[in-house]
Structures are given as structure tokens and as C-alpha cells.
Amino acid sequence: MQELHDAPLAPLTTLRIGGPAGRLVTATTDDEVVAVVRAADQAGEPLLVLGGGSNLVIGDAGFPGTVLRIATKGFALDGTTLELAAGEVWSDAVDTAVLEHGLAGIEFLAGIPGSAGATPVQNVGAYGQEVSQTITEVVAYDRRAGETVTVSAEDCAFAYRHSRFKAEPDRWVVLRVRFALEDADGMSTPVRYAEAARTMGVGPGERVELRAAREAVLKLRSGKGMVLDPEDHDTWSAGSFFTNPILTEAEHAAFLARVAERLGADVQAPAYEAGAGHKKTSAAWLIDKAGFTKGYGAGPARLSTKHTLALTNRGTATAADLLALAREIQTGVADAFGVTLVNEPVMVGVSL
Ligand SMILES: Cc1cc2nc3c(=O)[nH]c(=O)nc-3n(C[C@H](O)[C@H](O)[C@H](O)COP(=O)(O)OP(=O)(O)OC[C@H]3O[C@@H](n4cnc5c(N)ncnc54)[C@H](O)[C@@H]3O)c2cc1C
């Protein structure tokens, strides 16, 4: 177990933003993780659990307590059941499952940065797959009960970019995640996402070769700056900065009226089914149509030149710079369309 004091956190995040940790502890076994959490809780010390730092905006003042960096390792396959230690690099685990074992279920989640342990936290998803579709159990340390428990998928309260773990951030530390994958003879799960289906020349609902699915997704993601590349500032982000708004039918009708008023009656805003009585629209579309086009911004924090949904650090941005841009966009979209965007990344010591 490694321990550092007054350690810089910015290099441990994909945004490369944020002040130092009072204490930074790196744990490499589940026992170490639990011991650090217990000790911090007993001492009444603030605790921040850190995976790959790809969904975090850490304030410029840093984090005064203990930052626990989870660096546990473990990829265990039993038939089609996969158990990953929380510290496994998610995209490497996807590659191994797909390329070495020919297993389907997480192939459309290739290239997503961060750790396996964080995937249930916001029910990571892309291109029609979400981890909630394959997770069977999460082994987690329950800080309230002071014990390690196994949480079944039904008890994870998975929703769009949400879960019980995100709802109760000071309660759970994920140690292991179990997935039920599928052996589909080298084929993917049915393609659900229209853009991915189009790219692969199939109709929605068809299966494609597993490796081809992974490659297509990586190509689509790279084109949007959504695969980490230290040389490319468009990827110095936390991925999508805002979630896609989910509107009630009444809100959606009011929104469509605003769209017609502002952009003309012939303009169609993206709309997707989002459960009974709800519609989801696209945050990226709203941002663009409110006038914040790709590359928007004049300072060190700007929109990605490849995707309006990624707020990026062009090299010297602070959390204050990034949040000023985020607020400008949030206000601009609300003024234009009456929809309040909600941040997807977790804010540490700051808020929008
Ligand atoms: C370029 C880019 C593209 C992205 N694309 C996508 C995408 O397509 N889909 C998507 O869903 N997300 C995407 N993201 C967001 C991000 O990759 C995911 O949310 C990822 O799961 C975060 O993992 P992490 O280990 O980096 O978590 P961190 O950023 O380290 O932490 C995020 C939150 O999870 C908590 N946490 C981390 N590990 C644990 C644990 N073991 N137990 C309990 N809590 C924990 C932290 O305390 C924090 O609250 C993208 C990010 C980037 C930078």
C-alpha cells in the first residue's frame, strides 16, 4: 500500500484538473481497500474513492481528506461468468473478453476509460449497451453496516447513468463486479444503436462479428474524441459533461414548442423513448442548437472540436475555468429551450 501526502490529483484525472489530496493511498488488495475505508470512517475523515479519474471534476482546492485509489487486479472467467476486480482497467477487460475469449455482452462498451469498479456506479453505457444488461452481482463494502456484501443486480437500482451506488455515494465501495456474458459463436449481441448499425451496414437488431463490433465502436468513439489520447486535447475531458435530459410528456411538449419558436416548425429535435410517459432528448443537440458549436470557447477550457458534449482542458484550464464554461452552456440551453442540463461527472468540492 502506497501513501503520499499533499499529492497532486490533476494527473490522476482525464481532465487533468484539480488541487491536491490531503493524503493519497493506493490499495492493491480488497483487504487494503476495506482497511483504509474503515480507518477513515472511524477517524471521521472525509474519503474520496478514485478509480481512473475519468468521471470526476475535482475543485482547485483539492480534497482535504483521504483519497483512496483502487488499484486491485483480477480478471476471472468461469464459463461465461466474468468477475472483475474494481481496479481492473475497463477497456482492457473488454478487449480481453472480446478478443481472447470471444464473449459478447460488453463489446459496445470498448474504449470507455476508467475502472471496472466504477462501471456500476453510473451504469456505464454506450451504443445501445449498458453494464446493467450484463451485471449479475456487485461485491461492495457497505460503510454504513461496516461489512462486505453482495448486491444483486435487482438491488443495484440501475437507471440511465444512475444506480444505488451513485445515489448513496458515501455508503458503497465497489470491490468486485460480476457479469453474465454470452457465447454467441463469435457474434455480438444484437445491435441496438442506429448509428452503430449504419456504420456496420446492418439493420438494428442484427448481430455482427464480435471483433467488427468492437472495432466499429472504437472508430466511432475516436471520431468524437471519446478514446483517450494524451496528445489530443479533445480527449482531456470527463466524456459527456451533461446527461441527455429525460422529460415528462408535458415538459416534452413545451420543449417542442420552444424548438419550433426558435428554430422553425420543420426542425425535429431528437426524441427517444425513456420509459412510460417520458421522452429523452439529446444534450449534444441542445448545446449545438443553443449556439455552442464544436470548439466553442476562447479560454483554456473549451468544447471539444469533435463533440459538443465534451468540455475539455486545452492544457492549462482550472476547475474554475471549466465550471464557468459549463455554467455558460447550462444557462444558454435553459434560456433557449427551457431545459436544465444536469452534469454527468461527479463534482468534488465544487458544484455547477
Ligand atoms: C473520453 C471519455 C469518454 C467517456 N465515455 C463514456 C461513455 O461512453 N459512457 C459512459 O457511461 N461513461 C463514459 N465516460 C465516463 C467515465 O469513463 C465512466 O463514468 C467511468 O466508469 C468512470 O470510471 P473511473 O474509474 O474513471 O471513475 P472515477 O472518475 O475515478 O470516479 C467516478 C465516480 O465513481 C466513484 N468510484 C470510482 N470507483 C469506485 C469504486 N470502486 N467504488 C465506489 N465508487 C467508485 C468515485 O468516487 C466517483 O464518484 C467517458 C469518460 C471519458 C474521459
The ligand as a Gaussian input file, in Angstrom:
#p B3LYP/6-31G(d) Opt

LIG

0 1
 C      -13.058000      10.303000     -23.098000
 C      -14.135000       9.753000     -22.194000
 C      -15.189000       9.031000     -22.738000
 C      -16.201000       8.508000     -21.895000
 N      -17.214000       7.790000     -22.452000
 C      -18.189000       7.277000     -21.664000
 C      -19.249000       6.515000     -22.238000
 O      -19.308000       6.274000     -23.440000
 N      -20.208000       6.043000     -21.397000
 C      -20.166000       6.265000     -20.058000
 O      -21.069000       5.788000     -19.356000
 N      -19.165000       6.964000     -19.487000
 C      -18.182000       7.481000     -20.260000
 N      -17.177000       8.228000     -19.709000
 C      -17.173000       8.479000     -18.257000
 C      -16.279000       7.513000     -17.463000
 O      -15.359000       6.875000     -18.282000
 C      -17.089000       6.445000     -16.730000
 O      -18.026000       7.040000     -15.876000
 C      -16.192000       5.526000     -15.906000
 O      -16.942000       4.435000     -15.426000
 C      -15.535000       6.224000     -14.729000
 O      -14.601000       5.321000     -14.182000
 P      -13.399000       5.806000     -13.285000
 O      -12.757000       4.595000     -12.734000
 O      -12.528000       6.717000     -14.058000
 O      -14.166000       6.580000     -12.139000
 P      -13.683000       7.877000     -11.366000
 O      -13.732000       9.052000     -12.274000
 O      -12.407000       7.620000     -10.670000
 O      -14.848000       8.010000     -10.284000
 C      -16.160000       8.352000     -10.690000
 C      -17.114000       8.186000      -9.507000
 O      -17.195000       6.800000      -9.158000
 C      -16.741000       6.606000      -7.826000
 N      -15.996000       5.346000      -7.820000
 C      -14.935000       5.005000      -8.579000
 N      -14.541000       3.750000      -8.275000
 C      -15.372000       3.312000      -7.323000
 C      -15.484000       2.098000      -6.570000
 N      -14.650000       1.071000      -6.787000
 N      -16.447000       2.004000      -5.619000
 C      -17.309000       3.025000      -5.377000
 N      -17.257000       4.194000      -6.051000
 C      -16.296000       4.333000      -7.010000
 C      -15.882000       7.813000      -7.487000
 O      -15.847000       8.052000      -6.099000
 C      -16.624000       8.893000      -8.238000
 O      -17.747000       9.301000      -7.506000
 C      -16.149000       8.736000     -20.500000
 C      -15.073000       9.485000     -19.968000
 C      -14.087000       9.988000     -20.804000
 C      -12.958000      10.758000     -20.211000

